Amino acid sequence: MLGRFFPGNWRPPADEIRFAGENGFAAVQIRSDEPGEISGLLRADAAEVGRAFADNGVEPVVEMLLRLNTHPSIADALRANLDALAELGCRRVHVHPVPGGREVDIDELHHRLPGLFAEAVAVAQDAGLMLGVEHNSVEHRLLVDAQACRALLDDVPGLSFVWDLNHADPREYEGLRDRLSLVHASDTPLPATNHHLPIGRGSVDFSVLAGVEVPVILEIGGLPASGGPGFDTDDALRAARAELVTVCSAIRSPPSSASSSPNSGASGPGRPPGHRTRS
């Protein structure tokens, strides 16, 4: 689940992690918008939060939202977070890159991405981290189709992929399952994207999750299009998780050859993403 650590919708980390553990969520994602400011975002010492993750058997996952026209390089942003990531006990970290402004030349930025991510992957590997990249919904212009994502992944072999089922028709990205490190799950009324609705309130076909063996992060609510914070209350999260488990439990498991990355360390093929060990 996405941790509710936002200025207008903030929970104490120890409470949020305990809620996750008690309700079957095996991972909590922390979204960081400013390099080096994870502890400030959490309003707590990262080492203490790391102990809460360990005590509750919940995996910490970190998303770094980077506006590439204003932030430092991807590698430098990652370096700024390394101490906090180690204190949290985080192994999976991913970058959600956005241009940061309409004036940005997207073709030129796509051309620079392989070099930016190759440097960051080297930093991640030295720190024992798995680094991923998340694709965007179409309004962000950058990494908004599977071909652009595949090209980047081919250019940077150590980079993994974060698949957001709410950013585009998920069927378009099934060919990237071999590079998955994480999935974001929420609903949207396709072809409209990025609504982050609770499961069942849109038209996303969650059968694409069959065989996925990496953590699935429930990302509902918080945006105006999704009804705001009222759609990520405790009850809403429990209900959305239950709906996702129901949907995925009805999926027939595909052959093992269709499963995602074998080094993901996840549960067996076909197990629903809402299962305690991976949600």
ZAMARGU-4260 file (C-alpha; in steps of 0.2 Angstrom, whole numbers, plus 5000, padded with zeros to 4 digits):
<rodrens>
0) 5000/5000/5000 | 5005/5018/4998 | 5010/5026/5014 | 4999/5041/5019 | 5014/5052/5023
5) 5008/5068/5013 | 5006/5085/5021 | 4987/5085/5020 | 4985/5067/5024 | 4999/5061/5036
10) 4999/5047/5048 | 5013/5043/5060 | 5024/5030/5052 | 5023/5017/5067 | 5004/5018/5066
15) 5004/5016/5047 | 5016/5001/5047 | 5006/4993/5061 | 4990/4995/5051 | 4998/4988/5035
20) 5005/4972/5045 | 4988/4969/5054 | 4978/4970/5038 | 4988/4959/5026 | 4999/4972/5017
25) 5016/4966/5015 | 5024/4982/5009 | 5022/5000/5012 | 5028/5013/4999 | 5036/5029/5004
30) 5035/5043/4991 | 5049/5055/4992 | 5049/5071/4981 | 5064/5079/4988 | 5081/5071/4988
35) 5089/5069/5006 | 5072/5073/5014 | 5065/5056/5018 | 5066/5058/5037 | 5058/5075/5036
40) 5044/5068/5026 | 5041/5054/5039 | 5043/5066/5053 | 5053/5053/5062 | 5071/5045/5063
45) 5073/5034/5048 | 5081/5021/5059 | 5066/5020/5071 | 5055/5018/5056 | 5066/5004/5049
50) 5064/4995/5066 | 5045/4997/5064 | 5046/4989/5047 | 5056/4975/5053 | 5045/4972/5069
55) 5029/4971/5059 | 5036/4960/5045 | 5032/4974/5032 | 5044/4978/5017 | 5048/4996/5014
60) 5048/5002/4996 | 5053/5020/4991 | 5048/5030/4976 | 5058/5045/4971 | 5048/5057/4961
65) 5061/5067/4951 | 5057/5083/4941 | 5071/5082/4929 | 5072/5100/4925 | 5075/5105/4943
70) 5082/5091/4953 | 5100/5085/4953 | 5105/5070/4942 | 5096/5054/4946 | 5112/5047/4953
75) 5115/5062/4964 | 5097/5061/4970 | 5099/5043/4975 | 5116/5046/4984 | 5107/5059/4994
80) 5094/5046/5000 | 5107/5031/5003 | 5108/5034/5022 | 5090/5034/5024 | 5087/5019/5013
85) 5099/5009/5023 | 5091/5014/5039 | 5074/5010/5033 | 5080/4993/5027 | 5074/4997/5010
90) 5080/4986/4995 | 5068/4991/4981 | 5068/5009/4976 | 5062/5017/4960 | 5062/5033/4951
95) 5046/5041/4944 | 5054/5054/4932 | 5044/5068/4925 | 5050/5082/4914 | 5045/5096/4927
100) 5039/5109/4914 | 5031/5111/4897 | 5047/5119/4890 | 5057/5103/4892 | 5062/5095/4876
105) 5056/5078/4878 | 5066/5070/4863 | 5082/5077/4870 | 5077/5071/4888 | 5073/5053/4881
110) 5090/5054/4873 | 5099/5058/4889 | 5089/5045/4900 | 5100/5030/4897 | 5116/5039/4903
115) 5107/5046/4918 | 5100/5029/4923 | 5116/5019/4920 | 5125/5031/4932 | 5111/5028/4945
120) 5111/5009/4943 | 5129/5009/4947 | 5126/5018/4963 | 5111/5007/4967 | 5121/4991/4964
125) 5136/4997/4975 | 5123/5000/4989 | 5114/4983/4986 | 5098/4991/4980 | 5087/4986/4966
130) 5083/5002/4955 | 5068/5003/4945 | 5059/5016/4933 | 5041/5020/4933 | 5032/5024/4917
135) 5020/5039/4915 | 5002/5043/4910 | 5001/5052/4894 | 5000/5070/4900 | 5018/5069/4907
140) 5025/5065/4889 | 5040/5056/4896 | 5041/5037/4895 | 5022/5036/4890 | 5023/5021/4879
145) 5030/5003/4880 | 5042/5006/4866 | 5051/5020/4875 | 5051/5010/4891 | 5058/4995/4882
150) 5071/5005/4873 | 5077/5012/4890 | 5077/4995/4898 | 5087/4988/4884 | 5100/5002/4885
155) 5102/5000/4904 | 5102/4981/4908 | 5103/4983/4927 | 5087/4994/4927 | 5070/4986/4932
160) 5053/4992/4928 | 5038/4998/4939 | 5022/4995/4930 | 5007/5006/4935 | 4991/4999/4929
165) 4982/5016/4931 | 4994/5025/4919 | 4989/5017/4903 | 4980/5001/4897 | 4990/4988/4906
170) 4989/4976/4891 | 5001/4988/4882 | 5015/4984/4894 | 5013/4965/4897 | 5029/4963/4886
175) 5039/4971/4900 | 5035/4958/4914 | 5052/4951/4913 | 5060/4966/4920 | 5047/4970/4934
180) 5052/4975/4952 | 5036/4982/4957 | 5018/4985/4952 | 5006/4999/4956 | 4988/4995/4957
185) 4973/5006/4956 | 4958/5009/4945 | 4954/5022/4932 | 4940/5024/4919 | 4950/5019/4903
190) 4954/5027/4891 | 4956/5041/4905 | 4971/5038/4915 | 4979/5042/4932 | 4963/5043/4942
195) 4969/5031/4956 | 4952/5025/4960 | 4948/5010/4972 | 4948/4993/4964 | 4931/4991/4955
200) 4927/5009/4952 | 4935/5010/4934 | 4938/4998/4920 | 4956/4992/4922 | 4957/4973/4918
205) 4967/4966/4933 | 4969/4949/4925 | 4986/4955/4919 | 4992/4952/4936 | 4991/4933/4934
210) 5008/4926/4937 | 5016/4942/4944 | 5028/4938/4958 | 5033/4955/4964 | 5025/4967/4977
215) 5009/4975/4971 | 5007/4992/4979 | 4989/4998/4981 | 4989/5017/4976 | 4971/5023/4979
220) 4965/5040/4983 | 4973/5056/4987 | 4971/5065/4970 | 4956/5076/4965 | 4951/5064/4951
225) 4950/5050/4964 | 4940/5059/4977 | 4955/5065/4987 | 4960/5058/5004 | 4943/5052/5008
230) 4946/5037/4996 | 4961/5031/5005 | 4954/5029/5023 | 4958/5013/5033 | 4941/5006/5027
235) 4944/5011/5009 | 4961/5002/5009 | 4954/4987/5017 | 4940/4986/5005 | 4951/4989/4990
240) 4963/4976/4995 | 4949/4963/4997 | 4942/4967/4980 | 4959/4965/4972 | 4962/4948/4981
245) 4945/4943/4975 | 4948/4948/4957 | 4965/4940/4957 | 4960/4924/4965 | 4948/4921/4951
250) 4963/4922/4938 | 4969/4905/4932 | 4988/4904/4935 | 4998/4905/4918 | 5012/4894/4914
255) 5028/4897/4924 | 5036/4904/4909 | 5025/4919/4909 | 5030/4924/4927 | 5040/4939/4930
260) 5058/4941/4935 | 5065/4925/4944 | 5075/4935/4956 | 5061/4945/4963 | 5060/4934/4979
265) 5042/4934/4979 | 5028/4921/4981 | 5024/4907/4969 | 5016/4910/4952 | 4998/4914/4951
270) 4996/4919/4970 | 4985/4934/4971 | 4994/4951/4973 | 4984/4954/4989 | 4991/4939/4997
275) 5000/4943/5014 | 5017/4940/5008 | 5016/4952/4993 | 5003/4966/4994
</rodrens>
